[in-house]
Amino acid sequence: MHTALPLSCLFCVFYGSLSLQWDTGIYASQPVASPSISTGGDIETFGNIGTLAVGGGNYVRVFYEEYSVSGGTISWSYGAELRGSQLTNDLGYAISAGESLKTLDVLLASAPTNNSLYVFKDTRTHWSEQQLLVSKDSSEGDLFGHDVAVNEFDPRSGIVGAPYDDDMGTSSGSAYILSASPTATFWTIGQKLQPSDAEENGLFGFEVDIVDSYAAITAPGSCQVYLFKEVEKQWSEQQILTYTGCTSLSISQYGERLVVGVPGDPGDVYVLEPKTYRGECGGDFMPTMLSFDEIVAMRDDPSIDLRESIFSFNPTDIKPSTTKICEVTKWSEQQVLTGSLGAATCQNFGIDVDIYEDTLIVADTTHIAACPTPSPTSQGGVHIYELFQDSWTLSDTERSGVAYVTDGYGSNEISLTGTDFVVGTATGVDDVYNYNTDYNWD
């Protein structure tokens, strides 16, 4: 295992580069920048050429990764500084990006104090602001843009959260579906999503994610994760996951996998997968993959909102396939990962999570003391899991190498793509670490 470089080394460089010896399957670290992200700015790594966006203050900085095959070295070059057309001190509080065309990237960066969202486009020659989205439905303090996500499989769609929206009670929260033109040049704010059991201070929309036709939205105030699905261009709530006693929630989706982090003492991470059941809308057709007992159980599950008639058990009355079919997606836990340091450590395992293909990274903010009191030996960490024979196995753990009460290593944001992931520090020492592995390039 390679440990991260001491934080003091980062003061020697602003946009630094180090020569690294990569080991197969092992992550090596390198400082990227000192971006002053203590204002709460997000970090996002994306694209096939290794692009990193770092938010904070009144701009978003973009960096590009360069790898020398012959010399085995990595360097990060400063690419652009993106500023919005309106003055704000929180641009990049949330960032999400995706490839809209073979030669174009799109980046969404929020400024939630102004209830606004900036759209930037990259033509591989320069970045430019394409559009400023302002929620006309939001009021001051709604924090439209507290989190944002571009659809992993269709970068012409996305989702944005407004957790302090008061429509259904004080800070009950909401989320909005985003859609774009074919070239992702023009974006619109579409359907507004709200929970079926909204409550005051639920903070629905605190974190959001969207992949294909599935959307996941956290409501940490009520310790719930809401799962929505798009059918015929309409989004509807499919399921509610409840994690009693949570202090916060983190989520990440990739393909047909959903990861939910429930940080605590020490904290847990849940990996879920979906299964879809179908039945004739309004008829007597039952979903053929279910037994009678399963049908009854689903009928009585308050998180499943389907017509009662779908669950009428009459196998001899199956209708022709020409009739319209309804479906419901039920997510279930496949594996639970738990912090390894045990109780009384305030590990906060799962404070942030990110999944990409067969790699899952989990951040913690370990305090070697009982919660909530930090100690002088506090330091955070990131745990790397790989999927092996349908089971997630811990392959590496990285920590900052220096213990600071105000380190916040891993607590600000983590972001994963391909063979790279990046780690931000939240307070005290505002830096970004990059980790690499060459296991895909052997």
C-alpha positions as CSV (number, residue, x, y, z in Angstrom):
1,M,0.0,0.0,0.0
2,H,1.2,3.5,-0.9
3,T,0.3,6.1,1.7
4,A,-0.6,9.6,0.6
5,L,2.1,12.3,0.7
6,P,2.3,14.5,3.8
7,L,0.1,17.5,3.6
8,S,3.1,19.8,4.3
9,C,4.6,18.8,0.9
10,L,1.7,20.5,-0.9
11,F,2.8,23.9,0.2
12,C,5.8,23.5,-2.1
13,V,3.7,23.6,-5.2
14,F,0.6,25.3,-6.5
15,Y,-0.1,23.2,-9.5
16,G,2.3,20.4,-8.7
17,S,3.6,17.3,-10.5
18,L,5.6,14.4,-9.1
19,S,7.2,11.4,-10.7
20,L,5.5,8.2,-9.5
21,Q,6.2,4.5,-9.7
22,W,2.9,2.9,-10.3
23,D,2.3,-0.6,-8.9
24,T,-0.4,-2.8,-10.4
25,G,-3.5,-2.6,-8.4
26,I,-2.1,-0.2,-5.9
27,Y,-3.0,3.5,-5.8
28,A,-0.2,6.1,-5.8
29,S,-0.9,9.7,-4.8
30,Q,0.0,13.1,-6.1
31,P,-1.0,16.7,-5.2
32,V,-3.1,18.4,-7.8
33,A,-3.7,21.9,-6.5
34,S,-4.4,24.2,-3.6
35,P,-7.8,25.4,-4.7
36,S,-9.1,27.0,-1.4
37,I,-12.1,24.7,-1.3
38,S,-13.0,25.4,2.3
39,T,-16.0,27.3,1.1
40,G,-17.6,24.0,0.3
41,G,-16.6,23.6,-3.3
42,D,-17.1,20.3,-5.1
43,I,-14.6,18.2,-7.0
44,E,-15.3,16.1,-10.1
45,T,-13.0,14.0,-12.3
46,F,-14.3,12.9,-15.7
47,G,-13.6,12.2,-19.3
48,N,-11.2,9.8,-21.1
49,I,-8.3,12.2,-21.0
50,G,-8.4,12.8,-17.3
51,T,-10.1,16.1,-16.5
52,L,-10.6,17.5,-13.0
53,A,-12.9,20.3,-12.0
54,V,-12.5,22.0,-8.6
55,G,-15.0,24.5,-7.3
56,G,-14.9,27.1,-4.6
57,G,-15.1,30.8,-4.2
58,N,-16.2,32.6,-7.4
59,Y,-14.8,30.2,-10.0
60,V,-14.2,26.6,-11.0
61,R,-10.7,25.5,-12.0
62,V,-10.1,22.8,-14.6
63,F,-7.0,20.6,-14.8
64,Y,-5.8,18.0,-17.3
65,E,-3.9,14.9,-16.5
66,E,-0.8,13.9,-18.6
67,Y,0.8,10.5,-18.3
68,S,4.2,9.6,-19.8
69,V,4.3,5.9,-20.7
70,S,8.1,5.9,-21.2
71,G,8.9,7.7,-18.0
72,G,6.1,6.5,-15.8
73,T,5.3,10.0,-14.7
74,I,2.1,11.9,-14.1
75,S,1.6,15.6,-14.2
76,W,-1.5,17.8,-13.9
77,S,-1.7,21.0,-16.1
78,Y,-3.9,23.9,-15.3
79,G,-6.4,24.2,-18.1
80,A,-9.0,26.9,-17.4
81,E,-10.6,29.1,-14.8
82,L,-14.4,29.2,-15.3
83,R,-16.3,32.2,-14.0
84,G,-20.0,32.8,-14.1
85,S,-21.7,35.8,-15.8
86,Q,-23.0,36.9,-12.4
87,L,-20.9,37.6,-9.3
88,T,-21.2,34.8,-6.7
89,N,-19.0,33.5,-3.9
90,D,-20.1,29.8,-4.1
91,L,-19.7,28.9,-7.8
92,G,-18.9,25.2,-8.0
93,Y,-20.6,24.3,-4.7
94,A,-21.8,21.3,-6.6
95,I,-20.3,20.1,-9.9
96,S,-21.2,17.4,-12.4
97,A,-19.9,16.7,-15.8
98,G,-20.3,14.3,-18.8
99,E,-19.4,13.8,-22.4
100,S,-22.2,15.2,-24.5
101,L,-20.6,14.4,-27.9
102,K,-17.4,12.7,-29.0
103,T,-15.6,16.1,-29.0
104,L,-17.6,18.0,-26.4
105,D,-17.8,18.0,-22.6
106,V,-20.5,19.6,-20.6
107,L,-20.1,20.8,-17.0
108,L,-22.8,21.9,-14.6
109,A,-21.7,24.1,-11.7
110,S,-24.1,25.4,-9.1
111,A,-24.3,28.7,-7.1
112,P,-27.0,27.7,-4.6
113,T,-27.2,30.9,-2.7
114,N,-28.5,32.5,-5.9
115,N,-30.6,29.4,-6.8
116,S,-28.7,29.2,-10.1
117,L,-26.9,26.7,-12.2
118,Y,-24.2,27.4,-14.8
119,V,-23.7,25.3,-18.0
120,F,-20.2,25.3,-19.3
121,K,-19.1,23.6,-22.6
122,D,-15.6,22.4,-23.7
123,T,-14.8,22.3,-27.4
124,R,-11.3,20.9,-26.6
125,T,-9.9,24.3,-27.4
126,H,-11.6,26.4,-24.7
127,W,-14.4,26.4,-22.1
128,S,-17.2,28.9,-22.2
129,E,-20.4,29.6,-20.3
130,Q,-23.3,28.4,-22.5
131,Q,-26.3,29.2,-20.2
132,L,-27.4,30.3,-16.8
133,L,-30.3,28.4,-15.3
134,V,-32.2,30.2,-12.6
135,S,-35.1,28.4,-10.8
136,K,-38.1,30.6,-11.2
137,D,-39.9,28.3,-8.8
138,S,-37.4,28.7,-6.0
139,S,-37.4,31.3,-3.2
140,E,-34.5,32.8,-1.4
141,G,-32.9,30.2,0.8
142,D,-34.1,27.1,-1.1
143,L,-30.5,26.4,-2.2
144,F,-31.5,25.2,-5.7
145,G,-28.2,23.6,-6.8
146,H,-27.1,22.2,-3.4
147,D,-26.3,19.1,-5.4
148,V,-26.4,18.4,-9.1
149,A,-25.8,15.3,-11.3
150,V,-25.5,14.7,-15.0
151,N,-26.9,11.5,-16.2
152,E,-24.1,8.9,-16.5
153,F,-25.7,7.3,-19.5
154,D,-27.3,10.3,-21.2
155,P,-25.5,13.6,-20.6
156,R,-28.4,15.5,-22.1
157,S,-30.3,15.0,-18.8
158,G,-29.6,15.6,-15.2
159,I,-31.1,16.3,-11.8
160,V,-30.6,19.2,-9.2
161,G,-31.6,19.4,-5.6
162,A,-33.2,22.2,-3.6
163,P,-33.3,20.8,0.0
164,Y,-34.6,23.9,1.7
165,D,-37.7,24.3,-0.5
166,D,-40.7,25.0,1.7
167,D,-43.5,23.9,-0.6
168,M,-44.6,20.9,1.5
169,G,-43.4,22.3,4.9
170,T,-40.3,24.1,6.2
171,S,-37.2,22.7,4.5
172,S,-39.2,19.7,3.2
173,G,-37.1,20.0,0.0
174,S,-37.5,19.2,-3.7
175,A,-35.5,18.1,-6.8
176,Y,-35.8,19.0,-10.5
177,I,-35.2,17.0,-13.6
178,L,-33.0,18.7,-16.2
179,S,-33.1,18.1,-19.9
180,A,-31.0,19.4,-22.8
181,S,-31.0,19.8,-26.6
182,P,-29.3,17.1,-28.7
183,T,-25.9,18.9,-28.5
184,A,-26.4,19.7,-24.8
185,T,-26.2,23.4,-25.6
186,F,-29.6,24.5,-24.3
187,W,-30.9,23.2,-21.0
188,T,-34.3,23.5,-19.4
189,I,-35.6,22.8,-15.9
190,G,-38.4,20.2,-16.1
191,Q,-40.4,18.1,-13.8
192,K,-40.3,18.9,-10.1
193,L,-40.0,15.9,-7.8
194,Q,-41.2,15.8,-4.2
195,P,-41.6,13.0,-1.7
196,S,-44.9,11.3,-1.1
197,D,-44.4,11.6,2.7
198,A,-42.8,15.0,2.8
199,E,-42.1,16.4,6.3
200,E,-40.7,19.5,7.7
201,N,-36.8,19.6,7.8
202,G,-36.7,16.4,5.7
203,L,-34.2,18.1,3.3
204,F,-35.3,16.1,0.3
205,G,-32.8,16.9,-2.4
206,F,-29.7,17.3,-0.2
207,E,-27.9,14.8,-2.5
208,V,-29.0,13.7,-5.9
209,D,-27.9,11.2,-8.6
210,I,-29.3,10.0,-11.9
211,V,-28.3,7.1,-14.1
212,D,-30.4,6.1,-17.2
213,S,-34.0,6.1,-16.0
214,Y,-33.3,5.9,-12.3
215,A,-32.9,8.7,-9.9
216,A,-31.8,8.6,-6.2
217,I,-32.5,11.5,-3.8
218,T,-31.5,11.8,-0.2
219,A,-33.6,13.3,2.6
220,P,-31.1,13.2,5.6
221,G,-33.6,15.0,7.8
222,S,-35.9,12.0,7.7
223,C,-33.0,9.5,7.2
224,Q,-34.5,8.4,3.9
225,V,-33.4,7.8,0.3
226,Y,-36.1,8.1,-2.4
227,L,-35.9,6.1,-5.6
228,F,-37.6,7.5,-8.7
229,K,-38.0,5.9,-12.2
230,E,-38.8,7.5,-15.6
231,V,-41.6,5.8,-17.6
232,E,-42.8,7.5,-20.8
233,K,-41.0,10.8,-19.9
234,Q,-42.7,11.0,-16.5
235,W,-40.8,10.4,-13.2
236,S,-42.6,8.7,-10.4
237,E,-41.5,7.6,-6.9
238,Q,-40.9,3.8,-6.8
239,Q,-39.4,3.1,-3.4
240,I,-38.3,4.6,-0.1
241,L,-35.2,3.4,1.8
242,T,-35.1,4.2,5.5
243,Y,-31.9,4.3,7.6
244,T,-33.0,5.0,11.2
245,G,-30.8,7.2,13.3
246,C,-28.7,8.5,10.5
247,T,-26.6,11.7,10.9
248,S,-26.2,12.2,7.1
249,L,-26.5,10.2,3.9
250,S,-24.4,9.9,0.8
251,I,-25.3,8.2,-2.5
252,S,-23.7,7.1,-5.8
253,Q,-25.1,5.2,-8.8
254,Y,-23.4,3.4,-11.7
255,G,-25.3,1.2,-14.1
256,E,-27.8,-0.9,-12.1
257,R,-26.0,-0.4,-8.8
258,L,-26.8,2.1,-6.0
259,V,-24.5,2.8,-3.1
260,V,-25.8,4.4,0.1
261,G,-23.4,5.6,2.8
262,V,-24.7,5.9,6.3
263,P,-21.9,7.4,8.3
264,G,-21.7,7.0,12.1
265,D,-19.9,5.1,14.8
266,P,-18.3,3.5,12.8
267,G,-20.7,3.7,9.8
268,D,-22.1,1.4,7.1
269,V,-22.3,1.4,3.3
270,Y,-25.1,-0.4,1.5
271,V,-24.8,-1.8,-2.1
272,L,-28.2,-2.3,-3.8
273,E,-29.4,-3.7,-7.1
274,P,-32.8,-3.4,-8.8
275,K,-35.3,-6.0,-9.9
276,T,-38.2,-5.1,-12.2
277,Y,-41.7,-6.7,-11.9
278,R,-44.4,-6.2,-14.6
279,G,-48.1,-6.6,-14.7
280,E,-51.1,-5.4,-16.8
281,C,-52.3,-2.0,-15.7
282,G,-55.8,-2.3,-14.2
283,G,-56.3,-5.9,-15.2
284,D,-56.0,-9.3,-13.4
285,F,-52.5,-10.1,-14.7
286,M,-49.9,-10.8,-12.0
287,P,-46.2,-10.3,-12.4
288,T,-45.1,-13.8,-13.4
289,M,-41.7,-13.6,-11.5
290,L,-43.5,-13.5,-8.2
291,S,-45.1,-16.1,-6.0
292,F,-48.4,-15.4,-4.4
293,D,-46.7,-14.7,-1.0
294,E,-44.3,-12.2,-2.7
295,I,-47.3,-10.5,-4.3
296,V,-49.1,-10.1,-1.0
297,A,-45.9,-8.8,0.6
298,M,-45.4,-6.2,-2.1
299,R,-49.0,-5.2,-2.1
300,D,-48.7,-4.5,1.6
301,D,-45.5,-2.6,1.3
302,P,-46.2,1.2,1.6
303,S,-43.2,2.1,-0.4
304,I,-44.7,0.4,-3.5
305,D,-47.4,2.6,-5.1
306,L,-49.2,0.5,-7.8
307,R,-52.8,-0.2,-8.6
308,E,-54.3,-2.9,-6.4
309,S,-55.7,-4.7,-9.4
310,I,-52.2,-5.6,-10.5
311,F,-51.9,-7.9,-7.5
312,S,-55.2,-9.8,-8.0
313,F,-54.1,-13.4,-8.0
314,N,-55.9,-15.2,-10.9
315,P,-53.4,-17.1,-13.0
316,T,-56.1,-18.5,-15.3
317,D,-57.1,-15.0,-16.3
318,I,-53.9,-13.9,-18.0
319,K,-54.7,-11.3,-20.7
320,P,-53.2,-11.0,-24.2
321,S,-49.8,-9.3,-24.4
322,T,-51.4,-6.6,-26.5
323,T,-52.6,-4.8,-23.4
324,K,-50.6,-2.2,-21.6
325,I,-48.1,-3.4,-19.0
326,C,-47.2,-1.6,-15.8
327,E,-43.9,-2.2,-14.0
328,V,-42.3,-1.5,-10.6
329,T,-38.7,-1.6,-9.7
330,K,-37.7,-2.9,-6.2
331,W,-34.2,-2.3,-5.0
332,S,-32.7,-4.7,-2.5
333,E,-29.4,-4.9,-0.5
334,Q,-26.7,-7.1,-2.1
335,Q,-24.0,-6.4,0.4
336,V,-23.3,-4.2,3.5
337,L,-19.8,-2.8,4.2
338,T,-19.0,-1.7,7.7
339,G,-16.3,0.6,9.1
340,S,-13.4,-1.5,10.4
341,L,-12.2,0.5,13.4
342,G,-15.1,-0.5,15.7
343,A,-17.1,1.6,18.1
344,A,-16.0,4.7,19.9
345,T,-13.8,5.8,17.0
346,C,-16.3,8.2,15.3
347,Q,-15.1,6.8,12.0
348,N,-17.9,8.2,9.9
349,F,-17.3,5.4,7.4
350,G,-19.5,6.3,4.4
351,I,-19.4,10.1,4.8
352,D,-19.0,10.1,1.0
353,V,-19.1,7.3,-1.6
354,D,-18.5,6.9,-5.4
355,I,-18.8,3.9,-7.7
356,Y,-17.5,3.4,-11.2
357,E,-17.7,0.1,-13.0
358,D,-16.2,-2.5,-10.6
359,T,-14.5,-0.1,-8.2
360,L,-16.1,1.5,-5.1
361,I,-14.5,4.1,-2.9
362,V,-15.7,5.0,0.6
363,A,-14.5,8.0,2.6
364,D,-14.3,8.3,6.4
365,T,-13.3,11.1,8.7
366,T,-11.8,9.0,11.5
367,H,-11.5,10.6,14.9
368,I,-9.6,8.4,17.4
369,A,-12.1,9.3,20.1
370,A,-15.8,8.8,20.9
371,C,-18.2,10.8,18.8
372,P,-18.6,13.7,18.5
373,T,-15.3,14.9,20.1
374,P,-12.3,15.0,17.7
375,S,-8.8,14.5,19.0
376,P,-5.3,15.8,18.0
377,T,-4.8,12.5,16.2
378,S,-7.8,12.9,13.9
379,Q,-7.4,12.0,10.2
380,G,-9.6,10.9,7.4
381,G,-9.2,8.1,4.9
382,V,-10.5,6.6,1.7
383,H,-11.2,2.8,1.3
384,I,-11.0,1.2,-2.2
385,Y,-13.2,-1.8,-2.9
386,E,-13.0,-4.0,-6.0
387,L,-15.8,-6.3,-7.2
388,F,-14.6,-9.9,-7.2
389,Q,-16.9,-12.9,-7.8
390,D,-20.0,-10.8,-7.0
391,S,-18.5,-9.6,-3.7
392,W,-17.0,-6.2,-2.9
393,T,-13.5,-6.8,-1.3
394,L,-11.3,-4.2,0.3
395,S,-8.1,-3.8,-1.8
396,D,-6.5,-0.6,-0.3
397,T,-6.9,2.2,2.2
398,E,-5.4,5.6,1.9
399,R,-5.0,8.2,4.5
400,S,-3.4,11.7,4.5
401,G,-0.3,10.7,6.4
402,V,-0.5,13.6,8.8
403,A,-3.1,13.9,11.6
404,Y,-4.9,17.2,12.0
405,V,-8.1,17.9,13.8
406,T,-9.0,20.2,10.9
407,D,-7.7,17.8,8.2
408,G,-11.0,16.8,6.8
409,Y,-9.3,14.4,4.4
410,G,-12.0,12.8,2.3
411,S,-14.8,14.6,3.9
412,N,-15.2,17.4,1.4
413,E,-15.7,15.2,-1.7
414,I,-14.3,12.2,-3.5
415,S,-14.7,11.5,-7.2
416,L,-13.9,8.3,-9.2
417,T,-13.5,7.5,-12.8
418,G,-11.6,4.9,-14.7
419,T,-8.1,4.4,-13.1
420,D,-8.2,7.7,-11.2
421,F,-9.9,9.1,-8.1
422,V,-9.4,12.4,-6.3
423,V,-9.8,13.3,-2.7
424,G,-10.5,16.8,-1.3
425,T,-9.8,18.1,2.2
426,A,-12.5,20.2,3.7
427,T,-10.9,22.5,6.3
428,G,-7.5,23.7,7.5
429,V,-5.4,22.5,4.6
430,D,-7.4,22.9,1.4
431,D,-5.8,20.5,-1.1
432,V,-6.8,17.9,-3.6
433,Y,-5.1,14.5,-3.8
434,N,-5.1,12.3,-7.0
435,Y,-4.6,8.5,-6.9
436,N,-3.9,6.3,-9.8
437,T,-3.6,2.7,-10.7
438,D,-2.6,1.0,-13.9
439,Y,-4.5,-2.2,-13.5
440,N,-6.5,-1.5,-16.6
441,W,-3.4,-0.8,-18.7
442,D,-1.4,-3.9,-18.2
